[in-house]
């Protein structure tokens, strides 16, 4: 049982660390400090993208997964600026 608890604790720590990395990357891009951030080897990338996408979009930032490992155990997370002019042009009824 101790091994399970230890493994569960490591997973929780990794999730917390990856969530903080995604949040910090969104902040870097939205503040203009970075144009794009790539986080590599994210075990919880898919879940974190789903969790942070709406908040990121409200700040003009995109968050998406890319480059999955062969075993689908991890992915890269790309954080970048949204092209708001292109998005506005698509919904502009006068355009």
Residue pairs with C-beta under 8 A, 6 or more apart in sequence:
14 43
14 44
15 43
15 44
18 39
18 42
18 43
18 44
18 45
18 48
19 44
19 48
19 51
21 39
21 42
22 39
22 42
22 48
22 49
22 52
22 63
22 77
22 79
23 52
25 34
25 37
25 39
25 63
25 77
25 79
26 52
26 55
26 56
26 59
26 61
26 63
26 79
28 34
28 37
28 79
29 35
29 36
29 37
29 61
29 79
29 80
29 81
30 56
30 59
30 60
30 61
35 80
35 81
36 78
36 79
36 80
36 81
37 78
37 79
37 80
38 76
38 77
38 78
38 79
39 45
39 76
39 77
39 79
40 67
40 76
41 69
41 74
41 76
42 48
42 65
42 74
42 75
42 76
42 77
43 73
43 74
45 65
45 74
45 75
45 76
45 77
46 65
46 75
48 63
48 77
49 63
49 64
49 65
49 77
52 63
53 62
53 63
53 64
56 62
56 63
56 79
57 82
60 81
60 82
60 84
61 79
61 80
61 81
61 82
62 78
62 79
62 80
62 81
62 82
63 77
63 78
63 79
64 77
64 78
65 75
65 76
65 77
65 78
66 75
66 76
66 77
66 78
67 75
67 76
68 74
68 75
69 75
89 95
